[in-house]
Amino acid sequence: MNFAHHIPAQAQIQRHHDALVNRLSEHSSHYRDPVQTVPWESLDAEAAWLPEELLSLYGLPEYSQLSPEERVRLSQVEFVSFCELGLWLEALFIQRLGANSLQEMYRDPVSYHYQLHELREEVGHSLMFLELQRRSQRSFMTPLSQRPPLARLFARYAPEGSAAFWATILIGENVPDRVNRIIFAHKELPAAVLTITHVHMREEARHMAFARTTIQMRSQAMSRAKKLLISPVLREVFRQFLRTCFFPSEQVYAAAGLGNPRIWARRARRNPHRIDLMNQCALPSRDFLRTQGFAL
């Protein structure tokens, strides 16, 4: 007799969730401080820190008119800006998990145990990104007021145990991960860039696995009507996040030394190559959330 057929679907999902979370906790226990792991001395001020195809202006006629030095400087500034986005995301996540840790400890001790590991890793990522800022001598370029307001509100106030909350977390982790995969494939980049990227990829893979299994478990308890009701909000969160992830603020172009930064920012937003890259990186998250019944 196959006893699995007699276990309610929700109980099977809970069992799978707990088993996965226990494995994630075990893997997270071997923690290394990323700041001490990165070979910072390899950050070459004369070398590109991003592959050309990831630059927001790549593919535009105006990009080909930039000097090699301007392209290198733009690549360095855009990499720091990408990590600054990571800092913003980590801060939202740390703030929310910390605020809900007491309730989670009693509601779901298995998940709470793993989330403590995750908090430690997110703090490590933040310290790593701050060290990159310090060594590159680039302070914060994108003002907080220009970050997605709805994403910030939704991540802060959506019920912490809900599928919708973890959907926003998955979007914020999975989309940058697609960019990280492209970066890591370019072994000619400085070792520090590759290490920062690898550390983030390795640990975020566990975080995304936790988010997916939590979404699967929580979405089972949601009615179809509720999913349809929350879908427009998720679509707008997705749209706002993609904009801040793929289209740098004009301050980024100013930091790269390009004249008329507002014009460069406008060109980037209309860049077909950039729009195509954005859609490719968004597809895995969008497809997964659709399988869970969200209309994205």
C-alpha positions as CSV (number, residue, x, y, z in Angstrom):
1,M,0.0,0.0,0.0
2,N,1.3,3.5,-0.9
3,F,0.6,5.5,2.3
4,A,1.5,8.7,0.6
5,H,-1.9,8.6,-1.2
6,H,-3.6,8.7,2.1
7,I,-1.8,11.8,3.4
8,P,-3.6,15.1,2.7
9,A,-1.9,17.2,0.1
10,Q,-1.3,20.1,2.6
11,A,0.4,17.6,5.0
12,Q,2.6,16.3,2.2
13,I,3.6,19.8,1.2
14,Q,4.3,20.6,4.9
15,R,6.5,17.5,5.2
16,H,8.4,18.3,2.1
17,H,8.8,21.9,3.3
18,D,10.2,20.9,6.7
19,A,12.6,18.3,5.2
20,L,13.9,20.9,2.7
21,V,14.3,23.6,5.4
22,N,16.2,21.1,7.6
23,R,18.6,20.4,4.7
24,L,19.0,24.1,4.0
25,S,19.8,24.8,7.7
26,E,22.4,22.0,7.6
27,H,24.1,23.4,4.5
28,S,24.0,27.0,6.0
29,S,25.8,25.9,9.1
30,H,29.2,25.9,7.3
31,Y,29.4,29.7,7.2
32,R,32.3,31.8,6.1
33,D,32.6,35.6,6.5
34,P,32.4,36.8,2.9
35,V,34.3,40.0,3.6
36,Q,37.3,37.8,4.5
37,T,36.7,35.6,1.5
38,V,36.9,38.2,-1.3
39,P,40.4,38.9,-2.7
40,W,39.9,42.7,-2.6
41,E,43.4,43.4,-3.9
42,S,42.3,42.1,-7.3
43,L,39.9,45.0,-7.8
44,D,41.8,46.5,-10.8
45,A,40.9,50.2,-11.3
46,E,41.9,49.8,-15.0
47,A,39.7,46.8,-15.7
48,A,36.0,46.3,-16.4
49,W,33.9,44.9,-13.5
50,L,31.0,43.9,-15.7
51,P,30.8,42.2,-19.1
52,E,29.8,44.7,-21.8
53,E,26.5,43.0,-22.5
54,L,25.3,43.8,-19.0
55,L,25.9,47.5,-19.3
56,S,22.7,49.5,-19.5
57,L,23.9,51.4,-22.6
58,Y,25.2,48.4,-24.5
59,G,23.6,48.0,-27.9
60,L,23.0,51.8,-28.4
61,P,24.7,53.7,-31.2
62,E,25.8,56.2,-28.5
63,Y,27.6,53.4,-26.6
64,S,29.9,52.7,-29.5
65,Q,31.0,56.4,-29.3
66,L,32.2,56.1,-25.7
67,S,36.0,55.8,-25.2
68,P,37.4,52.5,-23.8
69,E,38.1,54.4,-20.6
70,E,34.5,55.6,-20.3
71,R,33.2,52.1,-20.8
72,V,35.5,50.7,-18.1
73,R,34.4,53.4,-15.7
74,L,30.8,52.8,-16.5
75,S,31.2,49.1,-15.9
76,Q,32.7,49.7,-12.5
77,V,30.1,52.2,-11.4
78,E,27.2,49.9,-12.7
79,F,28.6,46.9,-10.8
80,V,28.8,49.0,-7.6
81,S,25.2,50.2,-8.3
82,F,24.0,46.6,-8.8
83,C,25.5,45.7,-5.4
84,E,23.9,48.8,-3.9
85,L,20.6,47.4,-5.1
86,G,21.5,44.2,-3.2
87,L,22.1,46.3,-0.1
88,W,18.6,47.8,-0.3
89,L,17.1,44.4,-0.8
90,E,19.0,42.8,2.1
91,A,18.0,45.7,4.4
92,L,14.3,45.2,3.6
93,F,14.6,41.5,4.3
94,I,16.6,41.9,7.5
95,Q,14.2,44.5,8.8
96,R,11.2,42.3,8.1
97,L,12.5,39.0,9.3
98,G,13.8,40.7,12.5
99,A,10.5,42.3,13.2
100,N,8.6,39.0,12.9
101,S,11.2,36.7,14.5
102,L,9.3,36.3,17.8
103,Q,6.0,35.2,16.1
104,E,7.9,32.9,13.7
105,M,9.8,31.2,16.5
106,Y,6.5,30.0,18.0
107,R,4.5,29.5,14.8
108,D,7.1,27.5,12.8
109,P,10.3,26.6,14.7
110,V,11.7,24.7,11.8
111,S,11.5,27.7,9.5
112,Y,12.7,30.0,12.3
113,H,15.9,28.0,12.7
114,Y,16.7,28.3,9.0
115,Q,15.7,32.0,8.9
116,L,18.4,32.7,11.5
117,H,21.0,31.2,9.2
118,E,19.5,33.3,6.3
119,L,19.7,36.5,8.4
120,R,23.4,35.8,9.1
121,E,24.1,35.3,5.4
122,E,22.2,38.5,4.4
123,V,24.1,40.5,7.0
124,G,27.3,39.1,5.5
125,H,26.3,40.1,2.0
126,S,25.5,43.6,3.2
127,L,28.9,43.9,4.9
128,M,30.5,42.6,1.7
129,F,28.7,45.2,-0.5
130,L,29.6,48.0,1.9
131,E,33.2,47.0,1.7
132,L,33.0,47.1,-2.1
133,Q,31.6,50.6,-1.8
134,R,34.4,51.7,0.5
135,R,37.2,50.2,-1.7
136,S,35.7,51.6,-4.9
137,Q,35.2,55.0,-3.2
138,R,31.6,55.1,-4.4
139,S,29.0,56.2,-1.9
140,F,25.3,55.5,-2.4
141,M,24.2,56.7,-5.8
142,T,20.5,56.0,-6.0
143,P,18.4,57.8,-3.4
144,L,16.0,55.8,-1.3
145,S,13.2,57.9,-2.6
146,Q,13.9,56.4,-6.1
147,R,13.5,52.8,-5.0
148,P,10.2,51.1,-5.7
149,P,7.7,52.5,-3.2
150,L,5.2,49.7,-3.6
151,A,7.8,46.9,-3.3
152,R,9.1,48.6,-0.1
153,L,5.6,48.8,1.4
154,F,4.6,45.3,0.3
155,A,7.7,43.7,1.6
156,R,7.2,45.6,4.9
157,Y,3.5,45.1,5.5
158,A,2.4,42.0,3.6
159,P,1.7,39.1,6.1
160,E,5.1,37.5,6.7
161,G,3.8,34.0,6.4
162,S,1.9,34.6,3.2
163,A,2.6,33.4,-0.3
164,A,2.4,37.0,-1.5
165,F,5.2,38.1,0.9
166,W,7.5,35.3,-0.2
167,A,6.6,36.0,-3.8
168,T,8.1,39.5,-3.5
169,I,11.2,38.0,-1.8
170,L,11.6,35.5,-4.6
171,I,11.4,38.2,-7.2
172,G,14.0,40.3,-5.4
173,E,16.3,37.2,-5.2
174,N,15.7,35.4,-8.5
175,V,16.0,38.3,-10.9
176,P,19.4,39.5,-9.7
177,D,20.5,35.9,-9.6
178,R,20.0,35.7,-13.4
179,V,22.3,38.7,-13.8
180,N,24.9,37.1,-11.4
181,R,24.9,34.0,-13.6
182,I,25.9,36.0,-16.6
183,I,28.6,37.9,-14.6
184,F,30.1,34.6,-13.2
185,A,30.4,33.1,-16.7
186,H,33.0,35.8,-17.6
187,K,36.1,34.5,-15.9
188,E,38.2,37.3,-17.3
189,L,36.6,39.7,-14.7
190,P,38.6,40.6,-11.6
191,A,38.7,37.8,-9.0
192,A,37.0,40.0,-6.4
193,V,34.0,40.6,-8.7
194,L,33.8,36.8,-9.4
195,T,34.0,36.0,-5.7
196,I,31.4,38.5,-4.7
197,T,29.1,37.1,-7.4
198,H,29.8,33.5,-6.4
199,V,29.2,34.1,-2.7
200,H,25.9,35.7,-3.5
201,M,24.8,33.0,-6.0
202,R,25.7,30.2,-3.6
203,E,23.8,31.5,-0.6
204,E,20.9,33.0,-2.5
205,A,20.3,29.6,-4.1
206,R,19.3,28.3,-0.6
207,H,17.2,31.4,0.0
208,M,15.3,31.0,-3.3
209,A,14.7,27.3,-2.5
210,F,13.2,28.3,0.8
211,A,11.1,31.0,-0.8
212,R,9.8,28.6,-3.5
213,T,8.8,25.8,-1.1
214,T,7.1,28.4,1.2
215,I,5.2,29.9,-1.7
216,Q,4.0,26.4,-2.7
217,M,2.9,25.6,0.8
218,R,1.1,28.9,1.5
219,S,-0.5,29.2,-2.0
220,Q,-2.2,25.9,-1.4
221,A,-4.3,27.6,1.3
222,M,-5.3,30.5,-0.9
223,S,-8.5,30.5,-2.9
224,R,-8.3,31.2,-6.7
225,A,-10.2,34.5,-6.1
226,K,-7.7,35.6,-3.5
227,K,-4.8,34.9,-5.9
228,L,-6.5,36.9,-8.6
229,L,-7.1,39.7,-6.2
230,I,-3.5,39.9,-5.2
231,S,-2.1,39.4,-8.7
232,P,-2.3,43.1,-9.8
233,V,-0.3,44.2,-6.8
234,L,2.3,41.6,-7.5
235,R,2.4,42.6,-11.2
236,E,3.1,46.2,-10.1
237,V,5.7,45.2,-7.6
238,F,7.4,43.2,-10.3
239,R,7.3,46.1,-12.7
240,Q,8.7,48.6,-10.2
241,F,11.5,46.1,-9.2
242,L,12.5,45.4,-12.8
243,R,12.8,49.1,-13.4
244,T,15.1,49.8,-10.5
245,C,17.2,46.6,-11.2
246,F,17.8,47.2,-14.9
247,F,17.6,51.0,-15.5
248,P,20.1,52.9,-13.4
249,S,19.3,56.3,-11.9
250,E,20.8,59.4,-13.6
251,Q,23.1,59.7,-10.5
252,V,24.9,56.5,-11.7
253,Y,25.7,58.0,-15.1
254,A,26.9,61.2,-13.3
255,A,29.2,59.0,-11.1
256,A,30.6,57.4,-14.3
257,G,31.5,60.9,-15.5
258,L,29.1,61.0,-18.4
259,G,27.7,64.4,-19.3
260,N,23.9,65.0,-19.4
261,P,23.2,62.0,-17.1
262,R,19.4,62.5,-17.4
263,I,19.6,61.9,-21.2
264,W,21.7,58.7,-20.7
265,A,19.2,57.4,-18.2
266,R,16.4,58.1,-20.7
267,R,18.3,56.3,-23.5
268,A,18.9,53.2,-21.3
269,R,15.2,52.9,-20.5
270,R,14.5,52.8,-24.3
271,N,17.4,50.5,-25.1
272,P,16.0,47.4,-26.9
273,H,18.9,45.2,-25.8
274,R,18.4,46.2,-22.2
275,I,14.7,45.5,-22.3
276,D,15.3,42.1,-23.8
277,L,17.8,41.3,-21.1
278,M,15.3,42.4,-18.4
279,N,12.6,40.2,-19.9
280,Q,14.9,37.2,-20.0
281,C,16.0,37.6,-16.4
282,A,12.3,38.1,-15.3
283,L,11.0,35.0,-17.0
284,P,11.9,32.2,-14.5
285,S,10.2,34.1,-11.6
286,R,7.2,35.0,-13.6
287,D,6.8,31.4,-14.9
288,F,7.1,29.9,-11.4
289,L,4.5,32.3,-9.9
290,R,2.1,31.6,-12.7
291,T,2.3,27.9,-11.9
292,Q,1.2,28.8,-8.4
293,G,-1.9,30.5,-9.7
294,F,-0.9,34.1,-9.8
295,A,-1.9,36.0,-12.9
296,L,1.4,37.8,-13.9
